[in-house]
Amino acid sequence: MRDEGRQPENKNGGIREIPTGGIAWLEPLVGSGCWMWGTDHTSGDLYEAEELYRDGHRIRSNRLIFVRCPEGRTAEPVQAREGQYFGRPAFDGGCPVILLADFPAEEICILRYDDERGEVTPIVTLPRSAAEDCYNLMLHRAPLMLTRQASGRFQVLWPEKADFPIHAAESFVFRAGDKLYFSRWYEDPDYREEVVVRRFPTGEIVDQFRGSLNEMPDGQHWLLTEGPSAGKESAASEETADGEQIARIQRMEEKLDRATAAVRALNRALDGYLAAAGDLRDLDAYLAGEAWKADFAADEKGLLPPELKRGVLSEDGIYDLLEAERELRRRMQDPDNQEFPPA
């Protein structure tokens, strides 16, 4: 553990110099009121980190630092080994909490950093398989929990479990007891935001009103509204509505959100697939020709630079891709024989 114990001197006309070892961006550690944090390379995005690791990128780990305010003291509690990457930290129980993905060990580790004692202790170690992938995998506080949000679904992975659909333009902000607070945004055509309150663990919507939620560095949650009566009008209208009708509309709205997100995602994927058609033809010709054999032989003899990415030279890399593409074409040409999930 590295801890720069001295307070940086005030130099350069009152500008304080903070030694970060090249980390150029710091964010408040929400809930602490006194800590900032920063990482290099992946900015706490574990999905990007896993791609770097799986692709054999030269960036084989990253760093996480904390800076204590106002004194400007820096601490680097954990030195990551190869294949270990830090996610976004949280603050819980008076201490920074570290999220660390260890991809060689196929583990997700949550650690507590006690700054006063200079100690790092494990809270829990989860198998990497606890999450489908690391997309939007992050810690939230009060209570401390590990969550994931992707493809119109919100999941709590630890210490409790929950999994339910949400609006495509909805993001989790915080939890209070059995209520989960989300922010939902619209552009229809003007931009606006609403607060959606859902029940844990079912995800049932129990309230929804206009306003913007903001989480402050000291842990407070501020609701920005158009005026003192903005939220009351929504509550009054819900009291006069039929409960069964509201539940039906909510179910249909969530189905619409999921279907809209799926169709848009398929459109984007199809655009990407069509743009890659030339690449697929080139790969097919490369695999069938003499050039691939020559390149493969050079790799076998150790003639290629060790840092050169060479997935195209694996035994099945291109072949498996082309087979998957042929199966995709078959599915698109015969859509009537697809098996759709039950409604």
N, C-alpha and C positions, 0 to 999 in steps of 0.2 A: 504494500500500500504506500502510495506516495502522497505526502501532505506538505505543502509549502507553508510552513508555520509562521513565517514572518509576514508582517503587514507591508505591502508594497509602498514605496515612497511616493510622495506627491511630486511629480516632475512635469516638465513641459507646460508651464503656465497653469497648473491646477489639474491637468489631466492625469488620472491615476493609471499606472501601467500594471496590468494583470498578466502574469506569466501563464499561458495556457498551452504551450507546446504546439502552437499552430492551429488550435481550434478557434475559429473566427466568429462564432455566433453563440450567444447564451440566451436562455429563456428562463423565466421565473419557474421555480418548482412550486406549483400551485399548492396552497395549504400551509406552506412553511413560513411565508412572510420574510424569510431571511436567506434563502438559498437560490442560486441560479445554477443551471446545468447546461452542458453542451457536449456534443459528440462530433467526431469527424467522419467523413465519407458518406454515411447513410442517414444522418440526422434522426436516428432512432427508428428508422423504418426497417423492421425485421423481414418484411417480404422482399425488399430490395437486397438486404443482406444475404438472405438465403439464395437468391439468384446469383449473387457474386460468388458465393461459396460453391454452389453446384456447377457453375460454369468454369470453375478453376481460375477465376480472376486473380490478378496479382494482389489485390487487397484481400488479405486472408483474415483480418480481424479489424476491430476499431477500438477507439478509446472513449471513455466517459469521464468527465470531470465535474466537480461541484465547486462553486465559488460562494463563500460566505459573505453576506452583506451586513453591515456596511464596510467591514474591515478589508474585504477583497482577498481573503485567504483562500487558496485553492486546495482541493483534495482530490486525489485519484485513488479511490478505495480498492479497486480491483484492476489488475493487469490482465487483459484478455489474452488467452493463448490462441494458436492458429485454429480457425474455424469457429471462434466465439465472437459474438457480436452483441452489442448493447441495444436494447429498445429504449423507449421513453420511460424515465423513472417516475416515481410517485412519491408522495409524502404521507406517512401514516405512523401514528403512535409516537410523534415527536422526532421521527428519524426519516431520512431519505430511504426509499425502497428501490432496489435495482432489478431490472428485468434483463436477463442474460440468456440468449439462445446459444446452446452448444451443439452445433450441427454434427460434428463427428460422433458425439455421444448420443445424438438424437434425443436431447433433453432441453427443457425450458426451465430455467432456474429463477427463483425469486429470492432476493437476498436483502437483509436489513443492514444499513450502515449506521452504527452508533458513533457519532463524531466525537463525543466527549471521551469515550473509551478508546477510540481508534480501532474499533472491531467491526468485522463483517461476519454476520451469522446467517445461515440458510433459513428461510421460512418454509419453502416447499420446492421440491423438484418434480416436474411433471414430464411424462413422455412427450416427445415431439408430436406423436400421433393424437394427442389430446385436442389438437387443432387441425382442421382440414389443410390449412396452409397458414402462413404468418401474415396474411393481408389484414391490415388494421388490428393487429394483435397488440393490445396495450393494457397497462394497469390503470385502474381508477381507484379512488379513495373513498373512505367514509361510507360503508366499510371497504377495506382493501379487497379488490377483486380483479381477476384477469378476464378481459372481454375480447370479443372478435366481432367485427361487423363487415359483411360482404354479401353481394348479390341479393340485396333486399332482405337480409336476415340479421338479427342481433343475437349474439350468444354470450352467456356467462359460462366460463369454463372452470373457474375456481373462485372461492371454495365451494360455492353452490353451483348448480347447473340450471340453465334456462336457454331456450331456443325458440324464437318466434319471428314471424315476418314483420317488417317495418316498411314505411314509405321509402322509395328510392332516394328521395331528397331529405332524408331524416338522419340525424346523427345524435349519439348519446352524449349527454352532458354530465349528469350526476344522479346519484341515488339517495333517497331519504326514506329509510324504513322499507316499506313494501311498495314504494312508488319510485318509478324510473322516469327521469325527466329528459326529454329529447327536444332538439330544435329541428323544425321543419321549415324549409324555404320554398318560395314560389316565385315564378316569373310569369305573370299572366295579365298583361305584359310587364307590369311594374313589379319590382322586387319587394317582397315582404317576408316576414318570418312569423312563425307561430310556435307556441310551446305545446308539446304533446306529452301528457302524463299517462304512463302505462303502469299497470299493476304487475308486480313481480310475484311469481315467475311466468304467468300466462301471457303477458304482453297486451292484455285487454286495455283498451283506451278508457280511462276514467275521467279525463278532462282534456280540453283543448281550447286555447285562447291565443289572441294576437299578442306579440311581444317577442323580445330577443333576450335570451339568457346569456349572461356573462359570468365566468368563473374568475374571481379576483385572486391576486397573488397570496392573500392571507386566508383564502379558503371560503370567503363569502360568495354567495350567489346573488347577482343583481339581475333584476328583470327590468329591461328598458321597454317602456310602453308609450303609447301616443298620448295618454292622459290618465287621470285617476279612475275613470270609469271604463277603461278599455277592456279589462278582464271581466268586469261585472256583467256586462251585456251578454257575453257568451255564456256565463253561468246561468243567467236568468232564462235564456232561450232553451238550454238543456233541461231545465226543471219543468218546462211546459210540454216537452216532447214525450212521445210514447217510447218506453224503454225497449220494447221488442223491435220497434221501427229503427231506433238508433243502432241497436246491435246488428240488424240486417244491413243497414247502410255501411256500418263500419266493416263488416265482413266483405261486402261487395267492393268497397273502396280499396281494401287491402288486396283483393284479387286483381282489381284494375291496376294497382301499383305494381304488383308482381309481374303481371302479363305485359304491361307497358315496358318495364325494365328489361324483361326477357326479349321482347321483340326488338327493342333498340340495341341490346347487346348482340343479338343475332345479325342485325343489319351491319353493325360495326365490324363484327367478325367476318361477315361475308365480303365486305369491302376489302379487309385485309387479305382474305384468301384470294380474291380476284387479282389484287395487286401483286401477290406472290406467285401467280401462275407461271410467269417466265422463270422464276427461281426454281420451281419444281421441275420444269423441263430441263433446265441446265443441270440440275443435280442428277436427274435420271440419265442424261447423256454422259455425265462425268463418271457415274458409277459403272456404266456399261462399257466405258472406253479404256484405253491403255493408260491414260493420265492417272486415274485413280490407283491402278496397280503399281505404277511407278512411285507415286507418293506414298502408298502404303509400305512398299519395300524400303523406301528411304527412312520411314518412321521406325520400321523394324530394326534397321541397322543403326539407329541412334544418330542419324545425320541431321535431324531437325532440331531447332532451338528448343530447349525444355519448356520455355514460357509460351511457346506457340500453341494456341487453342486448336485442337485437331479432332473435334467430334465427328467431322466428315470421314475420318479414317477408321472409325470403329467398325467392327464387323457388321453390325446391324443398324447403325445410326440412320443412314440415308434410306436403306431398304425398308425399315419399319415406318419411316415417315411416308414413303411412297405407297406402302400398303394401306396405311391409315387414310391417305388421301383418296385412294381408290374406293375404300369402304364408304368414305364420306360422299363421294360421287354417286355410289349406288343408293345411299339413303336419300339423296336429293332427287334422284331420278325416279324413285318409287315411294313417294311420301304416303301413299294410301296404305302401305303395309307397315307403317311405323306403329310401335306400341306406345300409346300415350298413357300417362299415369291417370288413375281414376280421379274424378272431380272431388 
